[in-house]
Amino acid sequence: RRPDPADRLTWAVGDAAQCDLWFPPRKIGLEDGSRVLLPVLVITLAYSRFTLARMVPTRRTEDLLLGMWELLRQLGRVPRRLIWDNEPGIGRGRRHADGVAGFTGTLATTLVRLPPRDPQSKGILERRHAFFETSFMPGREFACPADFNAQFTEWLSSANARVVRTIKARPVELLDADKEAMLP
């Protein structure tokens, strides 16, 4: 097997979390009876590969910040860097979206936006998206976003207990070390 270009990067314990939106290929029912494609905010800790996720209502800044807040609250710690691509709800070019700097400042973390066309820098997370579509999605139905979140959270608990080939370890086994090096 050829080396994966994303493996060119090394990650320090507690240093970084890769953040991105995943769009499941299935519409979710809403209370009004409509069915829509909704984004899922995914955060993967770069060192341990531990993954957290939550369906959010939109790609707007306030929904992304609330989603990150909820996932970091579940984690109970804050990595030193949150790595994003140029998601419009987070920022474009040299500017963060309104509210992003206040959010990261409150948490004493840094938000790093990657340059365009550099998928290897967020390759850990990009591989997770493919894994979700082949291992989580097949054969599932979702009544609503809350049902999706419940099923996905349960599935992630078992996925985080599987050996990750590139690190030859289970994310849950490395999570304590990762969290210990993070900010409270």
C-alpha positions in Angstrom: 0.0 0.0 0.0 1.3 3.4 -1.0 1.9 5.9 1.9 -1.1 8.2 2.6 -0.2 11.9 2.0 -2.1 12.8 5.1 0.3 10.7 7.2 3.1 13.2 6.5 1.8 15.3 9.4 2.5 14.4 13.1 0.2 15.5 15.9 1.2 16.3 19.4 -0.9 15.1 22.3 -3.7 17.5 23.1 -2.7 19.9 20.4 -5.3 19.9 17.7 -8.8 18.9 16.6 -9.8 18.8 13.0 -13.3 20.2 12.4 -15.5 19.9 9.4 -19.0 19.5 8.1 -20.2 16.1 6.8 -23.4 16.0 4.7 -25.0 12.5 5.1 -26.5 11.4 1.8 -30.0 11.0 3.2 -32.7 13.6 3.9 -33.9 13.9 7.5 -37.6 14.5 8.5 -38.4 17.7 10.3 -41.4 18.5 12.6 -43.2 20.3 9.8 -43.2 17.1 7.6 -40.5 18.3 5.2 -37.3 16.3 4.6 -34.0 18.1 4.2 -30.2 17.4 4.0 -28.6 18.7 7.2 -24.9 19.1 8.0 -23.2 17.2 10.7 -20.4 18.9 12.6 -17.6 16.5 13.1 -14.6 17.0 15.4 -11.8 14.5 15.4 -8.9 14.8 17.9 -5.8 14.7 15.7 -3.6 12.7 18.1 -6.0 10.1 19.4 -8.4 10.1 16.4 -11.3 10.2 18.9 -14.4 11.5 17.0 -17.4 13.5 18.2 -20.3 14.6 16.0 -23.6 16.4 16.0 -26.2 17.3 13.4 -26.7 21.0 13.2 -29.6 22.9 11.6 -27.5 25.1 9.3 -24.0 26.1 8.2 -24.4 29.5 9.8 -21.9 30.8 12.3 -24.2 30.7 15.3 -25.1 27.0 14.6 -21.5 26.0 14.1 -20.4 27.7 17.3 -23.2 26.2 19.3 -22.4 22.8 17.8 -18.7 23.2 18.7 -19.6 24.3 22.2 -21.8 21.2 22.7 -19.1 18.8 21.4 -16.3 20.4 23.5 -18.6 20.3 26.5 -19.1 16.6 26.0 -15.3 16.2 25.7 -14.8 18.2 28.8 -11.6 19.7 27.5 -10.4 22.1 24.8 -7.6 21.3 22.3 -5.0 24.1 21.8 -6.0 24.4 18.1 -9.3 23.9 16.2 -8.5 23.3 12.5 -11.0 24.2 9.9 -11.0 24.7 6.1 -12.5 27.8 4.6 -16.1 27.1 5.8 -18.1 30.4 5.3 -19.7 30.1 8.7 -16.2 30.1 10.3 -14.5 32.6 8.0 -13.0 33.3 4.6 -9.7 34.7 3.5 -8.0 36.4 6.3 -11.1 37.1 8.4 -13.0 35.0 10.9 -16.8 35.2 10.7 -18.4 37.5 13.3 -18.3 35.8 16.7 -15.6 33.3 16.0 -12.8 35.2 17.6 -14.8 35.8 20.8 -15.7 32.1 20.9 -12.1 30.9 20.6 -10.9 33.7 22.9 -13.3 32.6 25.6 -12.1 29.1 25.3 -8.4 30.1 25.2 -7.9 28.2 22.0 -6.8 29.1 18.5 -8.8 28.6 15.3 -6.6 27.7 12.3 -8.2 28.0 8.9 -6.3 26.0 6.2 -5.3 27.3 2.9 -7.5 26.3 -0.1 -6.6 23.1 -1.9 -4.7 21.4 1.0 -6.9 18.4 1.8 -4.0 16.5 3.3 -3.9 18.9 6.3 -7.3 17.7 7.3 -7.0 14.2 5.9 -7.8 12.5 9.2 -11.3 14.0 9.1 -11.8 13.5 5.4 -11.2 9.7 5.8 -13.8 9.7 8.6 -16.4 11.0 6.3 -16.0 8.1 3.9 -16.0 5.7 6.9 -19.4 7.2 8.0 -20.9 6.7 4.6 -19.8 3.1 4.3 -20.1 1.9 7.9 -22.8 4.0 9.6 -25.3 5.0 6.9 -26.2 1.8 5.2 -29.6 0.4 6.3 -30.4 3.2 8.7 -33.5 5.4 8.8 -33.9 8.5 10.9 -37.1 10.0 12.2 -35.7 13.4 13.0 -32.3 15.1 13.8 -32.5 14.0 17.4 -32.9 10.4 16.3 -29.9 10.8 13.9 -27.8 12.3 16.8 -28.8 9.5 19.1 -27.9 6.7 16.6 -24.7 8.4 15.5 -23.5 9.0 19.1 -24.1 5.3 19.9 -22.4 4.2 16.7 -19.4 6.5 17.4 -18.9 4.9 20.8 -18.2 1.6 19.1 -16.3 3.2 16.2 -14.0 5.0 18.7 -13.2 1.6 20.2 -11.9 0.1 16.9 -8.2 0.1 16.0 -7.3 2.9 13.6 -4.8 1.5 11.1 -2.6 4.6 10.8 -2.0 4.9 14.6 -2.3 1.1 15.4 -4.4 2.0 18.5 -8.0 2.5 19.6 -9.0 6.2 20.0 -10.6 5.4 23.4 -7.2 4.1 24.6 -5.4 7.4 23.7 -8.2 9.7 24.7 -7.1 10.2 28.4 -3.6 11.2 27.3 -5.1 13.6 24.7 -7.4 15.2 27.3 -4.7 15.5 29.9 -2.7 17.7 27.6 -5.7 19.9 26.7 -7.0 23.0 28.4 -9.8 22.6 31.0 
